[in-house]
């Protein structure tokens, strides 16, 4: 069953809420990867050390995340 109701409401009737990336976001990601490849860059997320990326932590701590998927909303 698929619904667009609020997570709390659907959980009360036994459903599970899943978030799916919108097509627009997937297009932005694909375009970004294409631009990087054209410049000879190949991003490898699996090689990124999330626990030691101080620049990313500073950015997130600053709250300057407008346009960053899942981080731009006040929640």
DRENGUKOL-815302 format. One record per atom (N, C-alpha, C): atom name; x, y, z; chain. Coordinates in nm, 2 decimals, m for minus. Layout:
<sites>
atom, x, y, z, kette
CA, X, Y, Z, A
...
</sites>
This chain:
<sites>
atom, x, y, z, kette
N, 0.08, m0.12, 0.00, A
CA, 0.00, 0.00, 0.00, A
C, 0.09, 0.12, 0.00, A
N, 0.05, 0.22, m0.08, A
CA, 0.13, 0.35, m0.09, A
C, 0.04, 0.46, m0.05, A
N, 0.10, 0.56, 0.03, A
CA, 0.02, 0.67, 0.07, A
C, 0.11, 0.79, 0.08, A
N, 0.06, 0.91, 0.08, A
CA, 0.14, 1.03, 0.10, A
C, 0.10, 1.10, 0.23, A
N, 0.05, 1.02, 0.33, A
CA, 0.01, 1.08, 0.45, A
C, 0.13, 1.09, 0.54, A
N, 0.12, 1.17, 0.65, A
CA, 0.23, 1.19, 0.74, A
C, 0.28, 1.06, 0.81, A
N, 0.41, 1.05, 0.83, A
CA, 0.47, 0.93, 0.89, A
C, 0.39, 0.88, 1.02, A
N, 0.37, 0.97, 1.11, A
CA, 0.30, 0.94, 1.24, A
C, 0.16, 0.87, 1.22, A
N, 0.09, 0.93, 1.12, A
CA, m0.04, 0.88, 1.09, A
C, m0.04, 0.74, 1.04, A
N, 0.05, 0.71, 0.94, A
CA, 0.05, 0.58, 0.87, A
C, 0.11, 0.48, 0.97, A
N, 0.20, 0.52, 1.06, A
CA, 0.25, 0.42, 1.16, A
C, 0.15, 0.37, 1.25, A
N, 0.05, 0.46, 1.28, A
CA, m0.06, 0.42, 1.37, A
C, m0.14, 0.31, 1.32, A
N, m0.15, 0.30, 1.18, A
CA, m0.23, 0.19, 1.12, A
C, m0.14, 0.07, 1.08, A
N, m0.02, 0.07, 1.12, A
CA, 0.07, m0.04, 1.09, A
C, 0.15, m0.03, 0.97, A
N, 0.15, 0.08, 0.90, A
CA, 0.24, 0.10, 0.78, A
C, 0.37, 0.15, 0.81, A
N, 0.47, 0.13, 0.72, A
CA, 0.61, 0.18, 0.74, A
C, 0.63, 0.29, 0.64, A
N, 0.69, 0.40, 0.69, A
CA, 0.72, 0.52, 0.60, A
C, 0.86, 0.50, 0.54, A
N, 0.87, 0.51, 0.41, A
CA, 1.00, 0.51, 0.34, A
C, 1.01, 0.64, 0.26, A
N, 1.13, 0.69, 0.26, A
CA, 1.16, 0.81, 0.18, A
C, 1.23, 0.77, 0.05, A
N, 1.18, 0.83, m0.06, A
CA, 1.25, 0.80, m0.19, A
C, 1.29, 0.93, m0.24, A
N, 1.41, 0.93, m0.30, A
CA, 1.46, 1.05, m0.36, A
C, 1.37, 1.09, m0.48, A
N, 1.34, 1.22, m0.49, A
CA, 1.26, 1.26, m0.61, A
C, 1.34, 1.26, m0.73, A
N, 1.27, 1.25, m0.85, A
CA, 1.34, 1.24, m0.97, A
C, 1.43, 1.36, m1.00, A
N, 1.39, 1.48, m0.95, A
CA, 1.47, 1.60, m0.97, A
C, 1.61, 1.58, m0.90, A
N, 1.60, 1.53, m0.78, A
CA, 1.73, 1.51, m0.70, A
C, 1.82, 1.41, m0.77, A
N, 1.76, 1.30, m0.82, A
CA, 1.84, 1.20, m0.89, A
C, 1.90, 1.26, m1.02, A
N, 1.83, 1.35, m1.09, A
CA, 1.88, 1.41, m1.21, A
C, 2.00, 1.50, m1.17, A
N, 1.99, 1.58, m1.06, A
CA, 2.10, 1.66, m1.02, A
C, 2.22, 1.58, m0.98, A
N, 2.20, 1.47, m0.92, A
CA, 2.32, 1.38, m0.88, A
C, 2.38, 1.33, m1.01, A
N, 2.30, 1.28, m1.10, A
CA, 2.36, 1.22, m1.22, A
C, 2.43, 1.33, m1.30, A
N, 2.38, 1.45, m1.31, A
CA, 2.44, 1.56, m1.38, A
C, 2.57, 1.60, m1.32, A
N, 2.58, 1.60, m1.19, A
CA, 2.70, 1.64, m1.11, A
C, 2.81, 1.53, m1.14, A
N, 2.77, 1.40, m1.13, A
CA, 2.87, 1.30, m1.16, A
C, 2.92, 1.31, m1.30, A
N, 2.83, 1.34, m1.40, A
CA, 2.87, 1.35, m1.54, A
C, 2.97, 1.47, m1.55, A
N, 2.94, 1.58, m1.49, A
CA, 3.03, 1.69, m1.50, A
C, 3.17, 1.66, m1.44, A
N, 3.17, 1.59, m1.33, A
CA, 3.30, 1.55, m1.26, A
C, 3.38, 1.45, m1.36, A
N, 3.31, 1.36, m1.42, A
CA, 3.37, 1.26, m1.51, A
C, 3.43, 1.34, m1.63, A
N, 3.36, 1.44, m1.68, A
CA, 3.41, 1.51, m1.79, A
C, 3.54, 1.59, m1.76, A
N, 3.56, 1.62, m1.63, A
CA, 3.68, 1.68, m1.58, A
C, 3.79, 1.58, m1.54, A
N, 3.76, 1.45, m1.56, A
CA, 3.86, 1.35, m1.53, A
C, 3.86, 1.31, m1.38, A
N, 3.75, 1.35, m1.31, A
CA, 3.74, 1.31, m1.17, A
C, 3.64, 1.20, m1.15, A
N, 3.67, 1.11, m1.07, A
CA, 3.58, 0.99, m1.04, A
C, 3.56, 0.99, m0.89, A
N, 3.45, 1.04, m0.84, A
CA, 3.42, 1.04, m0.70, A
C, 3.40, 0.89, m0.65, A
N, 3.46, 0.86, m0.54, A
CA, 3.44, 0.73, m0.48, A
C, 3.39, 0.74, m0.33, A
N, 3.26, 0.74, m0.31, A
CA, 3.21, 0.76, m0.18, A
C, 3.26, 0.66, m0.08, A
N, 3.28, 0.54, m0.13, A
CA, 3.33, 0.43, m0.04, A
C, 3.47, 0.47, 0.02, A
N, 3.54, 0.55, m0.05, A
CA, 3.68, 0.59, 0.00, A
C, 3.68, 0.72, 0.09, A
N, 3.56, 0.78, 0.10, A
CA, 3.55, 0.90, 0.18, A
C, 3.54, 0.86, 0.33, A
N, 3.63, 0.92, 0.41, A
CA, 3.63, 0.90, 0.55, A
C, 3.53, 1.00, 0.62, A
N, 3.41, 0.96, 0.64, A
CA, 3.31, 1.05, 0.70, A
C, 3.35, 1.09, 0.84, A
N, 3.42, 1.01, 0.92, A
CA, 3.45, 1.04, 1.06, A
C, 3.56, 1.14, 1.07, A
N, 3.64, 1.16, 0.96, A
CA, 3.75, 1.26, 0.97, A
C, 3.74, 1.37, 0.88, A
N, 3.62, 1.39, 0.82, A
CA, 3.60, 1.50, 0.73, A
C, 3.56, 1.63, 0.80, A
N, 3.66, 1.70, 0.85, A
CA, 3.63, 1.82, 0.94, A
C, 3.57, 1.93, 0.86, A
N, 3.60, 1.95, 0.73, A
CA, 3.53, 2.05, 0.65, A
C, 3.38, 2.03, 0.64, A
N, 3.34, 1.91, 0.62, A
CA, 3.20, 1.87, 0.62, A
C, 3.13, 1.90, 0.75, A
N, 3.20, 1.86, 0.86, A
CA, 3.14, 1.88, 0.99, A
C, 3.13, 2.03, 1.02, A
N, 3.22, 2.11, 0.98, A
CA, 3.21, 2.26, 1.00, A
C, 3.10, 2.32, 0.92, A
N, 3.08, 2.27, 0.79, A
CA, 2.97, 2.31, 0.71, A
C, 2.84, 2.28, 0.78, A
N, 2.82, 2.16, 0.82, A
CA, 2.69, 2.12, 0.89, A
C, 2.67, 2.19, 1.01, A
N, 2.78, 2.22, 1.09, A
CA, 2.76, 2.29, 1.22, A
C, 2.72, 2.44, 1.19, A
N, 2.76, 2.49, 1.08, A
CA, 2.73, 2.63, 1.05, A
C, 2.59, 2.65, 1.01, A
N, 2.52, 2.54, 0.97, A
CA, 2.38, 2.55, 0.93, A
C, 2.36, 2.60, 0.79, A
N, 2.47, 2.62, 0.72, A
CA, 2.46, 2.68, 0.58, A
C, 2.44, 2.56, 0.48, A
N, 2.32, 2.51, 0.49, A
CA, 2.29, 2.38, 0.41, A
C, 2.18, 2.40, 0.32, A
N, 2.15, 2.53, 0.28, A
CA, 2.04, 2.55, 0.18, A
C, 2.07, 2.48, 0.05, A
N, 1.97, 2.40, 0.01, A
CA, 1.99, 2.32, m0.12, A
C, 2.05, 2.19, m0.10, A
N, 2.09, 2.15, 0.02, A
CA, 2.15, 2.02, 0.05, A
C, 2.04, 1.93, 0.09, A
N, 2.02, 1.82, 0.01, A
CA, 1.90, 1.73, 0.03, A
C, 1.90, 1.68, 0.17, A
N, 1.79, 1.68, 0.23, A
CA, 1.77, 1.63, 0.37, A
C, 1.83, 1.71, 0.48, A
N, 1.90, 1.82, 0.44, A
CA, 1.96, 1.90, 0.55, A
C, 1.91, 2.04, 0.54, A
N, 1.84, 2.08, 0.44, A
CA, 1.80, 2.22, 0.43, A
C, 1.67, 2.26, 0.51, A
N, 1.60, 2.16, 0.55, A
CA, 1.47, 2.18, 0.62, A
C, 1.51, 2.21, 0.77, A
N, 1.43, 2.29, 0.84, A
CA, 1.45, 2.32, 0.98, A
C, 1.45, 2.20, 1.07, A
N, 1.37, 2.10, 1.04, A
CA, 1.37, 1.98, 1.12, A
C, 1.50, 1.91, 1.14, A
</sites>
